[in-house]
């Protein structure tokens, strides 16, 4: 199935989401922090005072900072140190993504494991950023943001369109089809398109929305093939290495266009590259588990 942005699917999404009265708006903390960061006189202390009002976000920031995949040279034990060592601009990217994930947090059910969703999202984000750094992609902070939000549409689908969500799960079980095809069958659109619609509505940069939309098929992206490919590769690696995998990606098909887009040369070389990350993936999950910062 080709995920192609089209007017019909957008109208279906708009109609579905317009009936949801409780859909969260962009968290207030993002607005406040953005305002602070636009002021050149803002200090790390000023920023920490605002962030510290949400301890769930603080815990997640420290979990990110201490991930072996994130690549900081030493352990980060306080928010203040995290702000200083990560930097204001990267902190903005982290905060935006984490705040949205927290705003859409939902209870686990028999068909939805939020803990695994969070682990997968964070692993994909930190891995995509690390790969971007290793490949010398200049905007790795934006890679982290887009990658953490790559499956945001699934949370919206599960929480606000639960009847359709359960129909999709049932169809996958009964007909052994992929989740993405089942989404198209039941909804006429996919979780990628849900996320893209919301990110545009919340005034995210177009390249972030496009990267999320095409994270299963980055070859189809218009201007942001590299950003989308970085997310796709990290997402694929969770399945390939079976570390931090999420069941919604069980039938994920690798887009081989990524080999040329990211300059790997061959699938054989890419396989070796993926294998080299296995210790870091394992260390990342061990770090989260040890610090009880998974959800």
Number of C-alpha atoms within 10 A of each C-alpha: 7 9 19 14 17 10 9 11 18 17 11 15 21 14 11 14 19 10 10 11 8 8 14 11 11 17 13 10 17 20 11 13 21 16 11 16 18 9 9 7 9 14 14 17 13 14 20 18 12 14 20 14 11 12 10 15 19 19 19 21 22 21 23 26 27 22 24 24 24 23 16 15 10 10 13 20 12 14 21 16 16 23 23 13 16 17 12 18 14 17 19 20 18 24 22 20 20 22 20 18 20 15 13 13 16 16 9 12 9 5 11 20 14 17 15 17 23 20 22 22 24 28 30 30 32 28 31 32 28 25 23 23 17 10 14 10 16 10 13 24 23 23 29 30 25 31 32 27 27 29 23 25 21 20 22 22 20 17 17 18 15 13 11 15 23 15 16 23 18 14 19 18 12 9 9 11 14 19 22 21 19 22 21 16 14 14 18 14 23 23 24 25 23 26 25 26 19 20 21 14 12 11 10 13 11 13 18 22 25 28 31 32 29 28 28 26 24 29 19 20 22 11 12 18 22 20 30 32 27 32 30 27 26 23 28 22 25 21 17 17 15 12 17 23 22 18 15 16 16 12 14 17 12 16 17 15 15 23 16 13 17 18 11 15 12 11 13 9 11 17 13 10 13 17 12 11 16 17 11 17 24 15 14 25 20 14 18 21 13 9 12 11 16 20 15
